[in-house]
Amino acid sequence: MDCLEQSVSGRRSLAYLSQFGTNVVHLKNPWVVAFWSFAFPGCGNLMQGRLAKGLVLIAWELVVNTNAKVNLGIMYSLIGQFEKAKQVINTRWLLLYLALYVYAIWDSYRGTVDMNKIYVLAVREDTAVKPFTIQSLDANFLDQRSPWFAAVLSLFSPGLGHLYVHKVITGLFFIAWTIVTMYLSHALQAVQYTMTGHFNQAKSIVDMQWLMYLPSIYGFVLHDVYVAAVEYNRLFEKVQLKFLRDNYQRIHFKMPV
């Protein structure tokens, strides 16, 4: 019975819909995924749809980076103050950071190569994807969404674009992360002082250790949510085409190779 069910449903599927999101297998450039793990460990795993591993690595990176003062060391190095960079770095935590960094980059590249192979097999098997699910907490369905609108929402506040494409867990995580980062870095207060011309106060109030998380947050969410919207639209078209082909195509029509 199990073998029969497997032959009907297929061994691999292009996507899985749950009440909290849509996990899609699609072709990715391994170097791009590895780059986002280089920019911030864990983000590459989120791009692969591996939420548990990605969120744990991000949380680990936040703890280690904050205690090791890696962001401050990077900032001072970029402006040429290498002695200050050496002084602020906590080497007791830095060595833990190196292991995390190397693993995240390697795992993102290796996992993407394997997932690309699975995608090719899933396309050939042409397994049906359930386009709608409804459960007690939420409902999720395949639909076409605007990639640019998703990116604009993420620009206003990281996480909103992910909620728009129904990546609920990722969206809520980035909303919480952005709130914490904005608060601890005093970024919004610095913006207020800058807009009123108090530049010295703006510089003095900013916590650069936390502020330097923002470029990684904004860069990743803009890229990830745009790609996610594009791939969800492609998945919607694939599912619709398969349904029409299976239910409305003449049985004697010879499908082109």
C-alpha positions in Angstrom: 0.0 0.0 0.0 2.8 2.4 0.9 4.5 1.7 -2.5 1.2 2.4 -4.3 0.7 5.7 -2.5 4.2 6.7 -3.2 3.9 6.0 -6.9 0.7 8.0 -7.1 1.8 11.0 -5.0 5.4 11.0 -6.2 8.6 10.8 -4.2 9.4 14.5 -4.4 7.2 17.6 -4.5 8.0 21.2 -5.6 6.3 22.8 -2.6 4.5 22.2 0.7 1.8 24.6 2.0 1.2 24.9 5.7 -0.8 27.4 7.7 2.4 29.3 8.5 3.9 29.5 5.0 4.8 27.9 1.7 8.1 26.1 1.4 9.2 25.9 -2.3 12.0 24.1 -3.9 13.5 26.0 -6.8 16.8 26.6 -8.5 19.2 28.9 -6.6 22.7 30.1 -7.2 24.8 28.4 -4.5 27.2 31.3 -4.5 24.3 33.8 -3.8 23.0 31.7 -0.9 26.6 31.4 0.5 27.0 35.1 0.2 24.0 35.8 2.4 25.4 33.4 5.0 28.7 35.3 4.6 26.8 38.6 5.2 24.8 37.1 8.1 25.1 33.4 9.2 21.7 31.8 9.1 20.2 33.9 6.3 21.4 31.4 3.7 19.5 28.6 5.4 16.3 30.8 5.5 16.6 31.1 1.7 16.7 27.3 1.5 13.4 27.1 3.4 15.2 25.6 6.5 13.7 27.8 9.1 14.7 25.9 12.2 18.3 25.8 11.4 18.4 29.3 10.0 16.7 30.9 13.0 19.0 29.1 15.4 22.1 30.2 13.5 20.9 33.8 13.4 20.2 33.8 17.2 23.6 32.2 17.8 25.3 34.8 15.6 23.5 37.7 17.4 24.7 36.4 20.8 28.3 35.8 19.7 28.6 38.9 17.6 27.2 41.2 20.3 29.5 39.8 23.0 32.6 39.7 20.7 31.9 43.2 19.4 32.5 42.0 15.8 30.5 44.9 14.3 32.5 47.5 16.2 35.7 45.9 15.1 34.5 45.9 11.5 33.5 49.6 11.7 36.8 50.7 13.1 38.7 48.6 10.5 36.7 50.2 7.7 37.7 53.7 8.8 41.3 52.8 9.4 41.4 52.8 13.2 42.9 49.3 13.6 44.1 49.8 17.1 40.6 50.6 18.3 39.4 47.6 16.4 41.8 45.3 18.3 40.9 46.9 21.6 37.1 46.4 21.3 37.2 42.8 20.1 36.6 40.2 22.8 38.7 37.2 21.7 37.0 34.8 24.1 33.8 35.1 22.0 35.5 35.7 18.7 36.8 32.2 18.3 33.3 30.9 18.7 32.2 33.2 15.9 34.7 31.8 13.5 33.3 28.2 13.8 29.8 29.5 13.3 30.8 31.6 10.3 32.6 28.8 8.4 29.9 26.3 9.0 27.1 28.6 7.9 28.8 29.4 4.6 29.7 25.8 3.9 26.3 24.4 4.8 24.5 27.0 2.7 26.5 26.2 -0.4 26.4 22.4 0.0 22.7 22.4 0.8 21.8 24.6 -2.2 23.6 22.3 -4.6 21.7 19.3 -3.2 18.3 21.1 -3.3 18.9 22.1 -6.9 19.3 18.4 -7.8 16.0 17.6 -5.9 14.3 20.4 -7.9 15.3 18.8 -11.2 13.9 15.4 -10.1 10.7 16.9 -8.7 10.0 18.7 -12.0 10.5 15.4 -13.9 8.2 13.6 -11.5 5.6 16.3 -11.9 4.0 15.5 -8.5 0.8 17.4 -7.7 0.9 20.2 -5.2 -2.0 20.9 -2.9 -2.8 24.6 -3.6 -4.9 25.3 -0.5 -4.8 24.5 3.2 -6.9 25.7 6.0 -6.3 25.0 9.7 -7.3 26.4 13.0 -4.8 29.3 13.1 -4.6 30.4 9.5 -5.3 29.6 5.9 -2.8 29.5 3.0 -3.3 29.3 -0.7 -1.3 29.7 -3.9 -1.8 33.1 -5.5 0.0 35.6 -7.6 1.7 38.4 -5.7 3.6 41.4 -6.8 7.4 41.1 -6.1 7.9 44.8 -6.2 5.1 45.5 -3.7 6.6 42.9 -1.4 9.9 44.6 -1.6 8.4 48.0 -0.9 6.6 46.7 2.2 10.0 45.2 3.4 11.6 48.6 2.8 9.0 50.3 5.1 9.5 47.6 7.8 11.5 44.4 7.4 9.1 41.5 7.8 6.0 43.0 6.3 6.9 41.8 2.8 7.3 38.3 4.2 3.8 38.5 5.8 2.5 39.6 2.4 3.8 36.5 0.7 2.7 34.4 3.7 6.0 33.5 5.2 4.6 34.1 8.6 7.4 32.7 10.9 10.1 34.5 8.9 8.1 37.7 8.8 7.4 37.8 12.5 11.0 37.1 13.3 12.3 40.0 11.2 9.7 42.3 12.6 10.9 41.5 16.2 14.5 41.6 15.2 14.1 45.0 13.6 12.3 46.4 16.6 15.0 45.3 19.0 17.8 46.6 16.7 16.1 50.0 16.2 15.6 50.3 19.9 19.0 49.3 21.1 20.9 51.2 18.3 18.9 54.4 18.9 18.5 54.6 15.1 15.2 56.4 15.1 16.4 59.0 17.7 19.4 59.6 15.5 17.2 60.1 12.5 15.1 62.6 14.5 18.2 64.6 15.5 19.6 64.5 12.0 16.3 65.9 10.5 16.4 68.7 13.1 20.1 69.5 12.3 21.6 68.2 15.6 24.2 66.1 13.9 26.6 65.9 16.9 23.8 64.5 19.1 22.8 62.1 16.4 26.4 60.7 16.3 26.8 60.5 20.0 23.5 58.7 20.7 24.0 55.9 18.1 25.2 52.5 19.2 27.2 51.3 16.2 27.3 47.7 17.4 23.6 47.4 16.9 23.2 49.8 14.1 25.5 47.8 11.8 22.9 44.9 11.9 20.5 47.0 9.8 22.3 46.8 6.4 22.2 43.0 6.7 18.6 43.0 7.7 17.4 45.3 5.0 19.6 43.8 2.3 18.5 40.2 3.0 14.8 40.8 3.4 14.6 42.9 0.2 16.3 40.1 -1.8 14.6 37.2 -0.1 11.1 38.5 -0.4 11.4 39.5 -4.0 12.8 36.1 -5.0 10.1 34.4 -2.9 7.3 36.3 -4.6 8.7 35.5 -8.1 9.0 31.8 -7.3 5.5 31.6 -5.7 4.1 33.1 -8.9 5.9 30.5 -11.0 4.7 27.8 -8.7 1.1 29.0 -9.1 1.5 28.9 -12.9 2.9 25.3 -12.8 0.1 24.1 -10.5 -2.5 25.7 -12.7 -1.0 24.3 -15.9 -0.9 20.8 -14.4 -4.5 21.0 -13.4 -5.6 22.1 -16.8 -3.5 19.5 -18.6 -4.8 16.7 -16.4 -8.4 17.7 -16.5 -9.1 19.5 -19.7 -6.6 18.3 -22.3 -7.8 15.9 -24.9 -6.5 12.4 -24.1 -5.4 11.8 -27.7 -3.3 15.0 -27.9 0.4 14.2 -28.1 2.2 16.5 -25.6 5.4 18.1 -27.0 8.6 16.9 -25.5 
